Amino acid sequence: MGSSNTVRKLQVVSPVPADIDIANSVQPLHISEIAQELNLSPNHYDLYGKYKAKVLLSVLDEVKGGGDGYYVVVGGITPTPLGEGKSTTTVGLCQALGAFLDKKVVTCLRQPSQGPTFGIKGGAAGGGYSQVIPMDEFNLHLTGDIHAITAANNLLAAAIDTRVFHESTQSDRALLNRLCPPNKEGKRSFNDIMFRRLKKLGISKTKPEDLTPQEVKKFARLDIDSDSITWRRVMDVNDRFLRKITIGQGPEEKGMVRETGFDISVASEIMAVLALTTSLADMRERLGNMVIGNSKAGEPITADDLGVGGALTVLMKDAINPTLMQTLEGTPVLVHAGPFANIAHGNSSVVADKIALKLVGPGGFVVTEAGFGADIGTEKFMNIKCRYSGLTPQCAVIVATIRALKMHGGGPEVVAGKPLDRAYLTENVALVEAGCVNLARHISNTKAYGVNVVVAINMFSTDSQAELNAVRTAAISAGAFDAVICTHHAHGGKGAVDLGIAVQKACENVSQPLKFLYPLDISIKEKIEAIATSYGASGVEYSEQAEKQIEMYSKQGFSTLPICMAKTQYSFSHIPSEKGAPSGFVLPIRDVRASIGAGFIYPLVGTMSTMPGLPTRPCFYDIDIDTTTGKVIGLS
Amino acid sequence: MGSSNTVRKLQVVSPVPADIDIANSVQPLHISEIAQELNLSPNHYDLYGKYKAKVLLSVLDEVKGGGDGYYVVVGGITPTPLGEGKSTTTVGLCQALGAFLDKKVVTCLRQPSQGPTFGIKGGAAGGGYSQVIPMDEFNLHLTGDIHAITAANNLLAAAIDTRVFHESTQSDRALLNRLCPPNKEGKRSFNDIMFRRLKKLGISKTKPEDLTPQEVKKFARLDIDSDSITWRRVMDVNDRFLRKITIGQGPEEKGMVRETGFDISVASEIMAVLALTTSLADMRERLGNMVIGNSKAGEPITADDLGVGGALTVLMKDAINPTLMQTLEGTPVLVHAGPFANIAHGNSSVVADKIALKLVGPGGFVVTEAGFGADIGTEKFMNIKCRYSGLTPQCAVIVATIRALKMHGGGPEVVAGKPLDRAYLTENVALVEAGCVNLARHISNTKAYGVNVVVAINMFSTDSQAELNAVRTAAISAGAFDAVICTHHAHGGKGAVDLGIAVQKACENVSQPLKFLYPLDISIKEKIEAIATSYGASGVEYSEQAEKQIEMYSKQGFSTLPICMAKTQYSFSHIPSEKGAPSGFVLPIRDVRASIGAGFIYPLVGTMSTMPGLPTRPCFYDIDIDTTTGKVIGLS
């Protein structure tokens, strides 16, 4: 896009100012200008204010014939709790490709969760001179997708408990009569969603009055086993006191209390459906097929059995359209789906990537981010997301920092909110070299998929040349296609030009087809073990509960789904403090759940919290609005 | 607006098709065309798709000099559970004024809650040929205001429990150190929101290290009394199992369990703040001043004490802008704030009304809806909303139906979802006449505010002329300025032309100033008793808990606030089955709470549920999407 009208030259300042100050210092272009550069006409998108637009899925039909651009996934080494700048590198790389290397490029990012934004971590728009803007709009509400997920998730949750409640007080016939009320002429009928259930039950009758008492019972009584309910409520807030709760304690609920809990919204199966779906019709089926638990007879009960799959789709109908934004240097960004690759799959959406690949076309680049270390984000990108999308990446970027490599080499613990130890601020080549075992394993694991691996060394001002060289050497010897030092945080796209060139070469020189880590037609346990082996584990240990669930899901016919491990992001193993490249450990599978609508089985590796908490002094202490200008202040 | 370019002539069909079919049969205008008719330029609003726009509050500064239009509030008689068409009449009246009577007009409606939309009641866009379109966008998400309220409400809730938790494990000094972490130079400091608390505590020191141990304790330890916490979590879903819950049962929460519950989002104090605020700066103060409970010493604890008032404002910064939509006949609508005048104040927002009054200007009309019967919606409109806005209505419309009047006259119970009794479908003038006592009391109560009252008889096809005449006669003799039969459901604006003419005359012939039902400077109890008397009560009975709360709020200096009664909408009294115009009853006040940020005291009259439930067959059974066209089906 050398001829692009939207590229904006940055005036960089040193030392680098606060993220929000950089973001506020640049006047974003009206998003219709960004859209126009992508050859999108006004009927291809809906504006949401001046700087955001939802790109309509219908664009896919129009660009069907065209070829795809190169497809680049950005993962990382095992991170410190501070993060190693993966989003920042993703944005910086795209600014380099678009604003300095004359390439058509689209960045595909995930919508941040408001939990961390107001909690510990802050926002996720990138940082320094590599950001998505307006960063406050990116970090807050965006175009409402996560709110839609929360609403849909919780409507289903309410439907479950209320159904159990109503079934407990009504006869089979009364249930049928309530479900199929008479019309003005006094006739009862099934509606569309009921025919889905009738079909599943093998009942071909079309009138309620024709059902036998046995069939009435089968149809009208879901007979949900309350202990089997895996569907939890969600909220996009770090509310630790909702992790485990007892519901139904009001007098009208007649003692039907039950223990359950809330997860953070991005961990909802509906987020996974949004990320993996390919069309409105596909989303309708996936949402209807979500399994919330079992009947007392052990049959899986779905959202459609509860009559709510259509309503969930209606709630999600706008969320399926990705949101167009821009980087500081005026290159386009599609924001879609959500983070948390530890407890979810944490990749941006299939539809955003598909639209982007067509919009950039052959020779262009789509750079998509996968959450956390390559052991979880990139692994899920390959084995789940690419499997469902049919898309083939050419290059995987692995982001590394000297800071994280020193930690893996044996440096002291890094804690968010506490000052960094001196070891991280002064030269120590040996520590860096020792830590490269972590990088090396991520490289070889990622290379095994058949893509070229480029290591992006996200440079900090305290890094020494000798340290940086050590990483380069280790990366190349571990099989990386290239390893490049980047300064996009301090310099914007200009600081990632070398990375851009390396990525381009990597994409143009792919010699192998895409290979998955495991085939789908082996058993659930064999799949889990294949992934565990890639972590360095010597074996897998299943709890009694995990065994029971695996047996049940296999019996229910769900064993051909891919696997989405819920595992700590802080180690290849299940123990966050095991840095570097641990091996020989036995991976404990505490429980196994299933996201049948999204399309994967998810084993819980050890104890994983699905609802973060707030610290004593959360980020929100600094966040306020300048009521004169209307500008947000204190957002990081 | 006879010269208006946006007015659209309807082709009406008989019998009246389903609401969604009528809504889908009309192609809405691009919302920028509606905006242009109101003399709004593109920098006055943000588009949200093609048919919705948020009108920016900054418009108020530009139109400050101009005069206001006439201000009309629409209330109703005590309704049946089916609703008597108050929104429909509001829309129909505006279609008449705008499309047939050449008036500049803006309709101000409240955003519906998604709870009822998917539960029993369905949407709230009006009905028949008097609707806001696109009705699916109106009923779903809209521009995200209620989602923003949910997010803000629950961030505050999480902040409360987490603060209690962290205070329980840390010394005063450790809390201070966490709250004021050292910067890179090792210096600790207070931030802006902390100075608010220091000021409230009367501490004028500016550095953390200067505080005495006593001051450290006062500042850093909120010492919240868990039993006093009135702040509940919210969700915009009918989830009855969340009415009463126990939280904090996870092992990490160390046994700090607590009983609490969820309300429906529109009952959040933040919704009330949104409705009553007048500017961004005013909203910042109100949100920061919200009281969540007391310290163990009995001092009120606010959102700003918790450090979160600024963050709440940031979450609400777009929600403060009302949403522009259109009626079926192309007249403009501003949608803002929320419903549920029984448990909230249930009026649309002050800012929407203020903007609208300037946009229509002198001679134009702003028609704003107040929830449920005039005993609650209109009463709160007058005594709370107009008190805060300083605006003066000229006319109050009271919507009545033959159906509801027959119920008040002694007709059999009306139950949502069950067929209507024959009494409601055949002529019975005596029943109607008997029921007019309800209408008469609403008229005299409303007239007492100094406005002219116009009764809108929302006609159904089963109503007889004799029945309709009986209502007209009763209304006039009860002091109504006029009483008009309307057929806007069947005919659109054309069916409400007579109503429009009557309203215009009523506005032009106001002879009295606005009078409130009670002054602010009397005691809380005297104010409650003034309202109870207007209900027909002979006295008020306070529970021990209510007495305690009134005493506490009076001591805390909150006794000068207006009163927002939480009372059933189904009777003037606290007993839903007491129809007509009950009198001589003693009104029981079960509890008294306070919305200090929003600015009112709210007594709970008897048992009021703040979280609706779902029936056996909720509306969602019929709601789905046509995946080929993308259109929503089955929404009612």
Boltz contact constraints between the chains, C-beta under 6 A:
constraints:
  - contact:
      token1: [A, 46]
      token2: [B, 49]
      max_distance: 6.0
  - contact:
      token1: [A, 47]
      token2: [B, 47]
      max_distance: 6.0
  - contact:
      token1: [A, 48]
      token2: [B, 48]
      max_distance: 6.0
  - contact:
      token1: [A, 49]
      token2: [B, 46]
      max_distance: 6.0
  - contact:
      token1: [A, 118]
      token2: [B, 155]
      max_distance: 6.0
  - contact:
      token1: [A, 118]
      token2: [B, 311]
      max_distance: 6.0
  - contact:
      token1: [A, 141]
      token2: [B, 144]
      max_distance: 6.0
  - contact:
      token1: [A, 144]
      token2: [B, 141]
      max_distance: 6.0
  - contact:
      token1: [A, 144]
      token2: [B, 144]
      max_distance: 6.0
  - contact:
      token1: [A, 147]
      token2: [B, 147]
      max_distance: 6.0
  - contact:
      token1: [A, 154]
      token2: [B, 235]
      max_distance: 6.0
  - contact:
      token1: [A, 154]
      token2: [B, 237]
      max_distance: 6.0
  - contact:
      token1: [A, 155]
      token2: [B, 118]
      max_distance: 6.0
  - contact:
      token1: [A, 155]
      token2: [B, 237]
      max_distance: 6.0
  - contact:
      token1: [A, 158]
      token2: [B, 237]
      max_distance: 6.0
  - contact:
      token1: [A, 158]
      token2: [B, 239]
      max_distance: 6.0
  - contact:
      token1: [A, 158]
      token2: [B, 614]
      max_distance: 6.0
  - contact:
      token1: [A, 161]
      token2: [B, 241]
      max_distance: 6.0
  - contact:
      token1: [A, 162]
      token2: [B, 614]
      max_distance: 6.0
  - contact:
      token1: [A, 166]
      token2: [B, 616]
      max_distance: 6.0
  - contact:
      token1: [A, 178]
      token2: [B, 616]
      max_distance: 6.0
  - contact:
      token1: [A, 178]
      token2: [B, 617]
      max_distance: 6.0
  - contact:
      token1: [A, 179]
      token2: [B, 617]
      max_distance: 6.0
  - contact:
      token1: [A, 235]
      token2: [B, 154]
      max_distance: 6.0
  - contact:
      token1: [A, 237]
      token2: [B, 154]
      max_distance: 6.0
  - contact:
      token1: [A, 237]
      token2: [B, 155]
      max_distance: 6.0
  - contact:
      token1: [A, 237]
      token2: [B, 158]
      max_distance: 6.0
  - contact:
      token1: [A, 239]
      token2: [B, 158]
      max_distance: 6.0
  - contact:
      token1: [A, 241]
      token2: [B, 161]
      max_distance: 6.0
  - contact:
      token1: [A, 241]
      token2: [B, 247]
      max_distance: 6.0
  - contact:
      token1: [A, 241]
      token2: [B, 248]
      max_distance: 6.0
  - contact:
      token1: [A, 242]
      token2: [B, 247]
      max_distance: 6.0
  - contact:
      token1: [A, 243]
      token2: [B, 250]
      max_distance: 6.0
  - contact:
      token1: [A, 244]
      token2: [B, 249]
      max_distance: 6.0
  - contact:
      token1: [A, 244]
      token2: [B, 250]
      max_distance: 6.0
  - contact:
      token1: [A, 245]
      token2: [B, 245]
      max_distance: 6.0
  - contact:
      token1: [A, 245]
      token2: [B, 247]
      max_distance: 6.0
  - contact:
      token1: [A, 246]
      token2: [B, 246]
      max_distance: 6.0
  - contact:
      token1: [A, 247]
      token2: [B, 241]
      max_distance: 6.0
  - contact:
      token1: [A, 247]
      token2: [B, 245]
      max_distance: 6.0
  - contact:
      token1: [A, 248]
      token2: [B, 241]
      max_distance: 6.0
  - contact:
      token1: [A, 249]
      token2: [B, 244]
      max_distance: 6.0
  - contact:
      token1: [A, 250]
      token2: [B, 243]
      max_distance: 6.0
  - contact:
      token1: [A, 250]
      token2: [B, 244]
      max_distance: 6.0
  - contact:
      token1: [A, 280]
      token2: [B, 627]
      max_distance: 6.0
  - contact:
      token1: [A, 281]
      token2: [B, 627]
      max_distance: 6.0
  - contact:
      token1: [A, 284]
      token2: [B, 627]
      max_distance: 6.0
  - contact:
      token1: [A, 307]
      token2: [B, 621]
      max_distance: 6.0
  - contact:
      token1: [A, 308]
      token2: [B, 620]
      max_distance: 6.0
  - contact:
      token1: [A, 310]
      token2: [B, 623]
      max_distance: 6.0
  - contact:
      token1: [A, 310]
      token2: [B, 624]
      max_distance: 6.0
  - contact:
      token1: [A, 311]
      token2: [B, 118]
      max_distance: 6.0
  - contact:
      token1: [A, 311]
      token2: [B, 620]
      max_distance: 6.0
  - contact:
      token1: [A, 311]
      token2: [B, 623]
      max_distance: 6.0
  - contact:
      token1: [A, 313]
      token2: [B, 625]
      max_distance: 6.0
  - contact:
      token1: [A, 314]
      token2: [B, 623]
      max_distance: 6.0
  - contact:
      token1: [A, 314]
      token2: [B, 625]
      max_distance: 6.0
  - contact:
      token1: [A, 314]
      token2: [B, 632]
      max_distance: 6.0
  - contact:
      token1: [A, 317]
      token2: [B, 625]
      max_distance: 6.0
  - contact:
      token1: [A, 614]
      token2: [B, 158]
      max_distance: 6.0
  - contact:
      token1: [A, 614]
      token2: [B, 162]
      max_distance: 6.0
  - contact:
      token1: [A, 616]
      token2: [B, 166]
      max_distance: 6.0
  - contact:
      token1: [A, 616]
      token2: [B, 178]
      max_distance: 6.0
  - contact:
      token1: [A, 617]
      token2: [B, 178]
      max_distance: 6.0
  - contact:
      token1: [A, 617]
      token2: [B, 179]
      max_distance: 6.0
  - contact:
      token1: [A, 620]
      token2: [B, 308]
      max_distance: 6.0
  - contact:
      token1: [A, 620]
      token2: [B, 311]
      max_distance: 6.0
  - contact:
      token1: [A, 621]
      token2: [B, 307]
      max_distance: 6.0
  - contact:
      token1: [A, 623]
      token2: [B, 310]
      max_distance: 6.0
  - contact:
      token1: [A, 623]
      token2: [B, 311]
      max_distance: 6.0
  - contact:
      token1: [A, 623]
      token2: [B, 314]
      max_distance: 6.0
  - contact:
      token1: [A, 624]
      token2: [B, 310]
      max_distance: 6.0
  - contact:
      token1: [A, 625]
      token2: [B, 313]
      max_distance: 6.0
  - contact:
      token1: [A, 625]
      token2: [B, 314]
      max_distance: 6.0
  - contact:
      token1: [A, 625]
      token2: [B, 317]
      max_distance: 6.0
  - contact:
      token1: [A, 627]
      token2: [B, 280]
      max_distance: 6.0
  - contact:
      token1: [A, 627]
      token2: [B, 281]
      max_distance: 6.0
  - contact:
      token1: [A, 627]
      token2: [B, 284]
      max_distance: 6.0
  - contact:
      token1: [A, 632]
      token2: [B, 314]
      max_distance: 6.0
